[in-house]
Amino acid sequence: MRILGIEGTAWAASAAVYDSERDTDSLFIESDAYQPASGGIHPREAAEHMHEAVPRVVEAALEYAVETADESSGTPIDVGERGSSGQQTPPVDAVAFSRGPGLGPCLRIVGTAARALAGTLEVPLVGVNHMVAHLEIGRHTSGFDSPVCLNASGANAHVLAYRNGRYRVLGETMDTGVGNAIDKFTRHVGWSHPGGPKVEQAALEGSYVDLPYVVKGMDFSFSGIMSAAKDAYDAGTPVEDVCAGLQENVFGMLTEVAERALSLTGSDELVLGGGVGQNARLREMLAEMCAERGAEFHAPDARFLRDNAGMIAVLGAKMYAAGDTLALEDSHVDPNFRPDQVPVTWRDGGDVFETTDDREIRGAEALVTFDGEVVLKRRLPKGYRHPALDERLRRERTTLEARLTSLARRNGVPTPVIYDVDTAEASLEFAAVGDADLRDALSCERVRTVGEHLARLHAAGFVHGDPTTRNVRVETDGEGIYLIDFGLGYHTDHVEDYAMDLHVFDQSLVGTASDPGPLREAARDGYAAVGDAQVLERLAEVEARGRYVSG
């Protein structure tokens, strides 16, 4: 099977030819990247580039397909002379193209080219989600069965895992993509696009400086750290030092959330996707984190990390084999095409979510051991984080967990009784509660109770910070529902923070339940019975934002 893929979501016009009978080393890719004269990507200029470059790269790919058709099952043809009654075999079996997410004008040019080519060749058309293609090329080249995927690209940053026929978004950026965030800083200091490689090079000569580190459950935010980085530079901090601090904090956040996803799902496989994944420091952090957990890590070749048509062609081949094609009239593009909107038709089973009853659990943050009555939680040093950052986070989170666990109990939310706190060693000792994680004992009644618990926390002026289904303990033969692990919590009176806390729990249900719909409604019902209606209204706004819109 041979597929011609076309990519053009934002800056790279690219076309590729993939033969499913051969490995990806032989995959043909022709790309023409847009390079702005100054600043970041200008949508109008990017569309003009795409208009000029797409025909060139498609022509190169088509010429390759025609010249090499004898190596496959096809026969070389003169495309210009082929008509609807022609009997010759086309040089490819289907045309795949990136439907989104991306810049609308760019996507429309690519969609038009793909439709025209498929119509001329009289072959099927396959519409590919750009972000799912980043994941699938990693899964394909690694040989992993069902990995967690960290996508880190210009306008995107999120963590995905397969569950019940779709790729679920377990965590994502709350504001801007990681690459765009870095570019905002580099534009501020006068560096040209793309800024990522320049930050990577400068950081090699810099010393770490402290900057904001914002992880909220499975989500993360980059706006605060970019503002602080600009302020530090304006105040005279050497740009090399600011770049070193940026990398350590931004990539530390991404690595922590990736580890949190591995812990939540029980997976021992992680793949990296997206152009920011070319950064050596990010790959180093992810590899070290996985090694500490006993997990496997894979980063595809650089040509598959940056935007490219090769990944579109590879996923297009899988979709075509599954019969997942488009009629021309249904082949519209979607600038806001989320990966969790894509029915995964090309693979069977492979859910990564596993249960465990071990007496020793390595979570995303800590090693937890228990003997049935007493739990010892130790936040061990993270080798992938800068020592100064690691020490600060371990100390702060241990202190917060102790304080907020007790405060929650005083406000009517069941939590473990704390026996001992050692901030120097970043450890806590507390009473064991429940006999299972909520993840392994989901029910509408239990989820409703968690909604009520979160509402009580918010009424008291703080958030849990990480209310996933692994941070709720339940009594399977009783009524006890306990919130645990308040290390990411904080005091706040902002409705947005309360909505985000509820959103983390909501997305955890989506990511871990086979049928999350009734559970999500139960959580909202529980919150509504106790909490402020404004929070639920804001939650609806958060869900409607579609925070990442291009690849």
QUIDA-V413585 format. One record per backbone hydrogen bond with DSSP energy under -1.0 kcal/mol. NH is the residue of the N-H (numbers start at 1). CO is the residue of the C=O. Records with the same first field share a line. If there is no record, write none. Layout:
BEGIN
NH = CO + CO
END
This chain:
BEGIN
3 = 18
4 = 94
5 = 16
6 = 96
7 = 14
13 = 32
14 = 7
15 = 30
16 = 5
17 = 28
18 = 3
20 = 1
22 = 19
26 = 23
27 = 24
28 = 17
30 = 15
32 = 13
34 = 11
46 = 42
47 = 43
48 = 44
49 = 45
50 = 46
51 = 47
52 = 48
53 = 49
54 = 50
57 = 53
58 = 54
59 = 55
60 = 56
61 = 57
62 = 58
63 = 59
64 = 60
65 = 61
66 = 62
67 = 63
68 = 64
69 = 66
71 = 68
72 = 69
81 = 78
82 = 79
86 = 83
93 = 2
95 = 124
96 = 4
97 = 126
98 = 6
99 = 128
102 = 335 + 549
103 = 9
107 = 103
108 = 104
109 = 105
110 = 106
111 = 107
112 = 108
113 = 109
114 = 110
115 = 111
116 = 112
117 = 113
118 = 114
119 = 115
120 = 116
121 = 117
122 = 118
123 = 118
126 = 95
128 = 97
130 = 100
133 = 129
134 = 130
135 = 131
136 = 132
137 = 133
138 = 134
139 = 135
140 = 136
141 = 137
142 = 138
143 = 139
148 = 269
149 = 160
150 = 271
151 = 158
152 = 273
153 = 156
158 = 151
159 = 171
160 = 149
161 = 168
163 = 166
168 = 161
170 = 159
171 = 159
173 = 157
174 = 220
179 = 153
180 = 154
181 = 177
182 = 178
183 = 179
184 = 180
185 = 181
186 = 182
187 = 183
188 = 184
189 = 185
190 = 187
191 = 186
199 = 195
200 = 196
201 = 197
202 = 198
203 = 199
205 = 202
206 = 203
216 = 219
219 = 216
220 = 172
221 = 214
226 = 222
227 = 223
228 = 224
229 = 225
230 = 226
231 = 227
232 = 228
233 = 229
234 = 230
235 = 231
236 = 233
237 = 232
242 = 238
243 = 239
244 = 240
245 = 241
246 = 242
247 = 243
248 = 244
249 = 245
250 = 246
251 = 247
253 = 249
254 = 250
255 = 251
256 = 252
257 = 253
258 = 254
259 = 255
260 = 256
261 = 257
262 = 258
263 = 259
264 = 260
265 = 261
266 = 262
270 = 296
271 = 148
272 = 298
273 = 150
276 = 152
277 = 274
278 = 275
279 = 276
283 = 279
284 = 280
285 = 281
286 = 282
287 = 283
288 = 284
289 = 285
290 = 286
291 = 287
292 = 288
293 = 289
294 = 290
295 = 290
296 = 268
298 = 270
304 = 301
306 = 302
313 = 309
314 = 310
315 = 311
316 = 312
317 = 313
318 = 314
319 = 315
320 = 316
321 = 317
322 = 318
323 = 320
324 = 319
325 = 323
326 = 125
330 = 327
331 = 328
334 = 99
337 = 334
341 = 338
342 = 339
344 = 165
345 = 343
354 = 265
361 = 368
363 = 366
367 = 378
368 = 361
369 = 376
370 = 359
371 = 374
375 = 430
376 = 369
377 = 428
378 = 367
379 = 426
380 = 378
385 = 382
390 = 386
391 = 387
392 = 388
393 = 389
394 = 390
395 = 391
396 = 392
397 = 393
398 = 394
399 = 395
400 = 396
401 = 397
402 = 398
403 = 399
404 = 400
405 = 401
406 = 402
407 = 403
408 = 404
409 = 405
410 = 406
412 = 409
413 = 408
419 = 429
420 = 429
422 = 427
427 = 422
428 = 377
429 = 420
430 = 375
431 = 417
432 = 373
435 = 474
436 = 474
438 = 472
439 = 469
440 = 437
441 = 438
447 = 443
448 = 444
449 = 445
450 = 446
451 = 447
452 = 448
453 = 449
454 = 450
455 = 451
456 = 452
457 = 453
458 = 454
459 = 455
460 = 456
461 = 458
462 = 457
463 = 490
468 = 466
471 = 468
473 = 482
474 = 436
475 = 480
478 = 475
482 = 473
483 = 414
484 = 471
489 = 486
492 = 461
498 = 494
499 = 495
500 = 496
501 = 497
502 = 498
503 = 499
504 = 500
505 = 501
506 = 502
507 = 503
508 = 504
509 = 505
510 = 506
511 = 507
512 = 508
513 = 509
520 = 516
521 = 517
522 = 518
523 = 519
524 = 520
525 = 521
526 = 522
527 = 523
528 = 524
529 = 525
531 = 527
535 = 532
537 = 533
538 = 534
539 = 535
540 = 536
541 = 537
542 = 538
543 = 539
544 = 540
END
